[in-house]
Amino acid sequence: MATVQKFEDLEVWKQARILNKEIHGVTCLSEFSKDYSLKDQIRRSSGSVMDNIAEGFERNGNKEFIQFLYIAKGSNGEIRSQLYRAFDFGYLDQIKFDELYKMSNQIGALVYKLVQYLKSSEMKGNKFK
């Protein structure tokens, strides 16, 4: 893995940012925009994924970063559950549901790979130099 200088360099954060933007876009449409509870909840969850990746990275230690990555992974799971609710309520068609679900699954896989890398890494973070 190449040396990453800032969280914005992480592919997983970039993908989480794209998903967050997509989620925001669909929640502005039709009846979804009027379901304030679900709209706000899925927006918070999608923001939480990218925010926890960023916060964990900024802690400068692998253990804390891993902890925040697990929180991001949990928020990512929330997104998928909320997507089912949005689909069941008719706010998303099958194509958009599948697209967003796939994006979320890919982010989950990237988070998992990053956790495994950090667990096996000899470098434990900048604050341990």
C-alpha positions in Angstrom: 0.0 0.0 0.0 1.4 3.4 -0.9 2.1 5.9 1.8 -1.0 7.9 2.5 -0.4 11.5 3.7 -4.0 12.6 4.3 -7.4 10.9 4.6 -8.4 12.4 1.3 -5.9 10.1 -0.4 -7.7 6.9 0.9 -9.8 5.2 -1.8 -12.3 4.1 0.8 -12.9 7.7 1.9 -13.2 8.8 -1.7 -15.8 6.1 -2.4 -17.7 6.9 0.9 -17.8 10.6 -0.3 -19.4 9.6 -3.6 -22.0 7.4 -1.8 -22.8 10.3 0.5 -23.4 12.5 -2.5 -25.6 9.9 -4.2 -27.6 9.4 -1.0 -28.1 13.1 -0.6 -29.3 13.3 -4.2 -31.9 10.6 -3.9 -33.2 11.9 -0.6 -34.0 15.2 -2.3 -36.4 13.5 -4.7 -40.2 12.8 -4.6 -41.7 11.3 -1.5 -38.3 10.5 0.0 -37.7 14.2 0.7 -40.9 14.3 2.8 -40.0 11.3 5.0 -37.9 13.5 7.3 -37.0 10.7 9.7 -35.6 8.3 7.1 -34.1 11.0 5.0 -32.2 12.5 7.9 -31.2 9.0 9.2 -29.7 7.8 5.9 -28.0 11.1 5.4 -26.4 10.9 8.8 -25.3 7.3 8.3 -23.7 8.0 4.9 -21.9 11.1 6.4 -20.8 9.0 9.3 -19.0 6.5 7.1 -16.7 9.1 5.5 -16.4 11.2 8.7 -15.3 8.2 10.9 -12.7 7.2 8.3 -11.3 10.7 8.4 -11.4 11.0 12.2 -9.7 7.6 12.7 -7.0 8.5 10.2 -6.4 11.8 12.0 -5.8 10.0 15.3 -2.4 8.9 14.0 -2.5 5.5 15.5 -3.5 2.1 14.0 -5.5 1.0 17.0 -7.7 4.1 17.1 -7.9 4.1 13.3 -9.2 0.5 13.3 -11.7 1.4 16.0 -13.1 4.2 13.8 -13.1 2.0 10.7 -15.3 -0.5 12.6 -17.7 2.4 13.4 -17.7 3.4 9.7 -18.4 -0.2 8.8 -21.3 -0.2 11.2 -22.7 3.0 9.7 -22.3 1.5 6.3 -24.4 -1.5 7.4 -27.1 1.0 8.5 -27.1 2.5 5.0 -27.9 -0.8 3.5 -30.7 -1.4 6.0 -32.1 2.0 5.3 -31.9 1.4 1.6 -34.2 -1.5 2.0 -36.7 0.7 3.9 -36.5 3.3 1.2 -37.1 0.6 -1.5 -39.9 -0.9 0.5 -41.6 2.5 0.8 -41.3 3.1 -2.9 -38.8 5.9 -2.7 -36.2 4.0 -4.8 -36.7 1.8 -7.8 -34.9 -1.5 -8.2 -32.1 0.0 -10.4 -31.2 2.8 -7.9 -31.5 0.5 -4.9 -29.1 -2.0 -6.6 -26.7 0.8 -7.5 -26.5 2.2 -4.0 -26.4 -1.2 -2.3 -23.5 -2.2 -4.5 -21.6 1.0 -3.7 -22.2 0.4 0.0 -21.0 -3.3 -0.3 -17.9 -2.2 -2.1 -17.1 0.3 0.6 -17.6 -2.3 3.3 -15.1 -4.5 1.5 -12.6 -1.7 1.3 -13.0 -0.9 5.0 -12.4 -4.6 5.8 -9.3 -4.7 3.6 -7.9 -1.6 5.3 -8.5 -3.0 8.7 -6.7 -6.2 7.8 -3.8 -4.2 6.4 -3.5 -2.1 9.5 -3.7 -5.1 11.8 -0.8 -6.7 10.0 1.3 -3.5 9.5 4.6 -3.0 11.3 3.9 0.8 11.3 1.6 1.6 14.2 1.0 5.3 13.3 2.8 8.7 13.4 2.3 9.2 17.2 4.4 6.0 17.8 7.5 7.1 15.9 
